[in-house]
């Protein structure tokens, strides 16, 4: 992607996939690119002079990016010659234009974003940011909202911290003492999962100081990005940049490596996004994005606006179709139904899925034993 050696951030926004890169040259800077299909990436500009665009978030219909001075020595690579520090946040105004939303004090890099209780934590508008206490004085990396509370991981110890809006609570050491960092979060079947360094294991949060060992990713040392894709939990790793699928309890199945760069100590499958029914992964040090589809599925790739919406999902022959308010918004790639086992041995659950419970209200739920035409879906949407 561009001239980058590291795709550090991926995000889906308004029907498009965006990537943030790290470009290490003295006269280079981290950039944002938009996926144009196949192997085409459209340059959306460089928000700042530092070497990396490290985080994305969507809030109230806008895309925000955080920038960093990424220290390549942490990946056993030659340090960047770019001296500029990061720690700023920008809003994308389109056509390669980025609006400066402020500098975080005493900060050279943005590790993660979270939207919590309707706020972009913790943005007050214009260029104003509120400084909050650090959990036990530790540096925060990834953040995650789960069951009404904000959780934070740390570079400085393998603990997770929980924020209730006022104070931080230490949720305990994640796994054995060999773990010294917590890198990533994912919500799967209503539970929060955390990736670690240096055991290469994933742990499930069963309550404060209760961490269930969910197994190691092969022989890997670090669990990087994690994401639920088409019902399954996937995780990337270091040092081989291998992607694994969680098969339950403590079992992980490899689905392949995404960076085969020779003669380096570490390769990272760092960040993930789901777009157009596929799982996308960003890598270091090749700076590439790769994708895979696990089964047949279809995605909308846009946030729903507040209020009631009629959502219709159907299978029509060799395709899956998704409708919002009577309009078809996505169609899957064609597939051969005979290649899929569609037998059912589990109860039908409405309002609970492979990620979490639906946070909202449902009404007028209908099940059909046949495919519907586009016109039928449109007429149902118009009915009161």
C-alpha positions in Angstrom: 0.0 0.0 0.0 1.8 3.1 -1.2 5.4 3.1 -0.2 4.7 1.8 3.3 6.4 -1.0 5.1 3.6 -1.3 7.6 -0.2 -1.2 7.3 -0.9 -0.1 10.9 -4.6 0.7 10.7 -7.6 -0.5 8.7 -11.2 0.9 8.9 -14.4 0.6 7.0 -16.3 3.9 6.7 -19.2 4.9 4.5 -18.9 1.9 2.2 -15.1 2.2 1.7 -12.0 0.5 3.2 -9.3 2.8 4.4 -5.7 1.9 5.3 -3.2 3.8 7.4 0.5 3.3 6.6 3.9 3.7 8.2 6.5 5.1 5.7 10.0 5.1 7.2 12.1 7.4 5.0 13.4 10.7 6.2 11.3 12.7 3.7 8.3 10.3 3.9 5.2 10.4 6.2 2.4 8.1 7.1 -0.5 8.2 4.7 -4.1 7.2 4.3 -5.3 5.2 1.3 -8.7 4.1 0.1 -9.2 0.6 -1.4 -10.1 0.9 -5.1 -10.5 -2.8 -5.8 -8.1 -5.6 -6.9 -4.7 -4.2 -6.0 -5.5 -0.5 -6.4 -5.2 1.9 -3.5 -6.2 5.6 -3.9 -4.0 8.1 -2.0 -6.1 10.2 0.5 -3.1 12.2 1.7 -0.8 12.5 4.6 -2.5 14.1 7.7 0.8 14.9 9.5 4.6 14.9 9.0 5.3 11.9 11.3 5.9 8.4 9.9 2.6 6.6 10.7 -1.1 6.8 10.6 -1.9 4.4 13.5 -5.6 4.5 14.3 -9.1 5.2 12.9 -12.5 5.7 14.4 -15.9 6.8 13.2 -18.0 9.3 15.1 -21.3 11.0 14.1 -20.7 10.3 10.4 -17.1 11.4 10.3 -13.8 9.5 9.9 -11.0 10.3 12.3 -7.3 9.3 12.2 -4.6 9.3 14.8 -0.9 9.6 13.9 2.3 8.4 15.5 6.0 8.2 15.4 6.3 4.4 15.1 9.5 3.1 16.5 10.5 0.4 14.1 13.1 -0.9 16.5 10.3 -2.6 18.4 9.9 -4.8 15.3 13.6 -5.4 15.1 13.9 -3.1 12.0 16.1 -0.1 11.3 14.6 3.0 13.0 12.9 5.6 10.8 14.9 8.6 9.9 11.8 10.8 10.2 12.2 12.8 13.5 8.6 14.1 13.7 6.5 13.1 16.6 2.8 12.2 16.4 0.0 12.3 18.9 -2.4 14.4 16.9 -5.9 13.6 15.7 -7.4 14.6 12.3 -10.9 14.5 10.7 -11.2 13.5 7.1 -13.0 16.1 5.1 -12.7 14.3 1.7 -10.5 14.8 -1.4 -7.3 14.3 0.5 -8.1 17.0 3.1 -7.6 16.5 6.8 -8.8 18.9 9.5 -6.6 19.3 12.6 -8.5 18.2 15.7 -5.7 18.8 18.2 -2.6 17.5 19.8 -2.7 15.2 22.8 -0.3 16.6 25.5 3.0 14.8 26.0 2.0 12.2 23.5 4.0 11.0 20.4 1.7 8.3 19.2 -2.0 7.3 19.2 -2.4 3.6 20.2 -6.2 3.4 19.9 -9.6 5.1 19.8 -12.9 4.2 21.5 -16.4 5.7 21.3 -17.8 5.4 24.8 -21.1 6.7 26.1 -21.6 8.8 22.9 -18.2 10.5 23.1 -15.0 10.0 21.2 -12.7 9.3 24.2 -12.2 11.9 25.2 -12.9 14.7 22.6 -14.6 17.9 23.5 -14.8 19.4 20.1 -12.6 21.7 17.9 -9.1 21.0 19.2 -9.9 20.3 22.8 -9.2 17.0 24.5 -9.7 16.1 28.2 -6.9 14.4 29.9 -8.0 11.4 32.0 -6.0 9.5 34.6 -3.9 6.6 33.4 -4.8 3.2 34.9 -2.1 2.6 37.5 0.1 5.1 35.6 0.5 2.6 32.7 0.5 3.4 29.0 -2.7 2.4 27.2 -2.6 0.8 23.8 -5.9 -0.8 22.6 -9.3 0.1 23.9 -12.6 -1.7 23.8 -16.2 -1.0 24.9 -18.0 -4.0 26.4 -21.2 -4.2 28.5 -21.3 -0.5 29.1 -17.7 -0.1 30.3 -14.4 1.0 28.7 -11.5 -1.5 28.8 -7.9 -0.7 28.1 -4.8 -2.8 27.4 -1.2 -1.9 28.2 2.3 -1.8 26.8 3.7 -1.9 30.3 2.2 -5.0 31.9 -0.2 -7.8 30.9 -3.1 -6.3 32.8 -6.5 -5.1 31.5 -8.2 -2.1 33.1 -11.9 -1.2 33.3 -13.2 2.3 33.3 -16.7 3.1 34.6 -16.6 6.8 33.6 -14.8 8.0 36.8 -12.2 5.5 37.9 -10.1 2.6 36.6 -10.3 -0.9 38.0 -7.5 -3.4 37.6 -9.0 -6.6 36.1 -5.8 -8.5 36.8 -2.9 -10.2 35.2 -3.9 -11.9 31.9 -2.5 -15.4 32.1 0.9 -16.4 33.3 3.7 -14.1 34.5 5.5 -14.6 31.1 2.9 -12.3 29.6 4.1 -8.7 29.8 1.8 -6.9 27.3 -1.8 -7.0 26.2 -2.3 -6.1 22.5 -5.8 -6.6 21.2 -9.5 -7.1 22.0 -12.4 -8.9 20.4 -16.0 -9.6 21.4 -17.1 -13.1 20.5 -20.4 -14.7 21.5 -20.9 -12.1 24.2 -17.5 -12.6 25.8 -14.4 -10.4 25.6 -11.1 -11.9 24.4 -7.6 -10.5 24.8 -4.4 -11.2 22.9 -1.0 -11.3 24.7 2.8 -11.1 24.4 4.9 -13.2 25.1 3.0 -16.5 25.2 1.1 -16.0 22.0 -2.1 -17.0 23.8 -5.7 -15.6 23.8 -7.6 -15.3 27.1 -11.3 -14.8 27.8 -12.5 -12.4 30.4 -14.8 -14.1 32.9 -14.8 -11.3 35.4 -12.1 -9.3 37.2 -9.1 -11.5 37.9 -10.7 -14.4 36.1 -9.0 -15.1 32.8 -9.7 -18.3 30.9 -6.8 -19.7 28.8 -8.1 -20.2 25.3 -4.9 -21.5 23.8 -1.9 -20.5 21.9 -1.7 -19.6 18.2 0.6 -22.3 16.9 4.1 -21.6 18.1 3.7 -17.8 17.9 4.7 -15.3 20.5 2.3 -12.4 20.1 -1.4 -12.1 19.3 -2.0 -9.0 17.2 -5.3 -8.0 15.5 -8.4 -10.0 16.3 -11.8 -9.8 14.5 -15.0 -11.8 14.2 -15.6 -12.7 10.6 -18.7 -14.7 9.3 -19.3 -16.1 12.8 -15.7 -17.1 13.5 -13.0 -15.4 15.7 -9.8 -14.8 13.8 -6.4 -13.6 15.1 -3.1 -12.5 13.6 0.3 -13.1 15.1 4.0 -12.4 15.4 6.8 -13.5 14.4 5.4 -15.3 11.3 2.4 -13.1 10.5 0.2 -16.1 10.6 -3.6 -15.9 10.8 -5.6 -18.4 12.9 -9.2 -19.3 13.4 -10.6 -20.1 16.9 -12.2 -23.6 16.9 -13.3 -23.5 20.5 -11.9 -24.2 24.0 -8.2 -23.9 23.3 -7.9 -24.9 19.7 -6.7 -22.6 16.9 -6.4 -23.6 13.2 -4.0 -21.8 10.9 -5.5 -20.3 7.8 -2.1 -19.2 6.4 0.7 -16.6 6.6 0.2 -13.1 5.2 3.8 -11.9 5.2 6.7 -14.0 3.9 9.5 -11.3 3.9 12.8 -13.2 4.3 15.7 -12.4 6.6 13.8 -10.5 9.3 13.2 -11.4 12.9 9.5 -10.3 13.1 6.6 -10.3 10.7 3.2 -8.9 11.9 -0.4 -9.6 11.0 -1.2 -6.4 12.8 -4.7 -5.1 12.0 -7.9 -6.5 10.6 -11.2 -5.3 9.0 -14.2 -6.9 7.4 -15.2 -5.5 4.1 -17.4 -6.7 1.2 -17.8 -10.0 2.9 -14.1 -10.7 3.3 -11.5 -10.5 6.1 -8.7 -8.0 5.3 -5.3 -8.1 7.1 -2.5 -5.4 7.2 1.1 -6.5 7.5 4.6 -5.6 8.5 7.3 -5.4 7.0 5.9 -6.0 3.5 3.3 -3.2 3.9 0.6 -5.2 2.1 -3.0 -5.9 2.6 -4.4 -9.4 2.0 -7.9 -10.8 2.2 -9.8 -14.1 2.6 -13.4 -15.1 2.7 -14.5 -17.7 5.2 -17.6 -19.2 3.7 -20.3 -17.2 2.1 -21.5 -13.9 3.6 -22.5 -10.4 2.8 -21.8 -7.1 4.6 -23.3 -3.6 4.4 -20.1 -1.6 5.2 -22.0 1.4 6.5 -23.2 2.5 9.9 -27.0 2.6 10.3 -28.5 6.0 11.2 -30.4 6.2 14.5 -34.0 5.2 14.5 -36.0 2.2 13.1 -34.8 0.4 10.0 -36.1 -2.6 8.1 -33.3 -5.1 7.5 -33.8 -8.1 5.1 -31.3 -10.8 4.6 -31.9 -13.6 2.1 -30.4 -16.3 0.0 -31.3 -16.4 -3.6 -29.7 -19.4 -5.5 -26.0 -18.8 -5.6 -26.1 -15.4 -3.9 -26.8 -13.8 -0.5 -28.5 -10.4 -0.6 -28.9 -7.7 2.1 -31.5 -5.0 2.1 -31.9 -1.9 4.3 -35.3 -0.1 4.2 -36.3 -1.9 1.0 -33.2 -1.1 -1.0 -30.6 -3.8 -1.8 -27.3 -2.6 -0.4 -25.0 -5.6 -0.9 -24.8 -8.9 -2.8 -22.3 -11.6 -2.0 -19.9 -13.1 -4.5 -21.6 -16.2 -6.2 -21.0 -19.5 -4.5 -22.0 -23.1 -5.0 -24.6 -24.1 -2.3 -23.7 -27.8 -2.6 -20.2 -27.0 -1.2 -21.7 -25.8 2.1 -23.3 -27.8 5.0 -26.4 -25.9 5.9 -27.8 -28.4 8.3 -28.8 -26.9 11.7 -28.2 -28.4 15.1 -28.5 -25.3 17.2 -31.5 -23.2 18.3 -32.5 -20.2 16.3 -31.5 -17.1 18.3 -32.8 -13.7 17.2 -31.0 -10.7 18.7 -27.8 -12.6 19.6 -25.1 -13.6 17.2 -21.4 -14.5 17.0 -20.3 -11.1 18.2 -22.8 -10.0 20.9 -26.4 -9.3 21.8 -28.1 -6.7 19.7 -28.1 -3.4 21.5 -31.5 -1.9 20.5 -35.1 -3.0 19.9 -36.7 -5.4 17.5 -40.2 -5.6 16.0 -42.1 -7.1 13.1 -39.7 -10.1 12.8 -40.6 -12.4 9.9 -39.2 -15.7 8.6 -39.8 -16.9 5.0 -39.3 -20.4 3.6 -38.5 -19.0 0.1 -36.5 -16.3 -1.5 -38.1 -12.9 -2.0 -37.8 -10.7 -5.1 -36.4 -7.2 -4.8 -39.9 -5.8 -5.5 -41.4 -7.9 -2.7 -38.8 -6.6 -0.3 -39.4 -3.0 -1.4 -43.2 -3.4 -0.9 -42.7 -4.8 2.6 -40.6 -1.8 3.5 -43.3 0.5 2.5 -46.0 -1.3 4.5 -47.0 0.3 7.8 
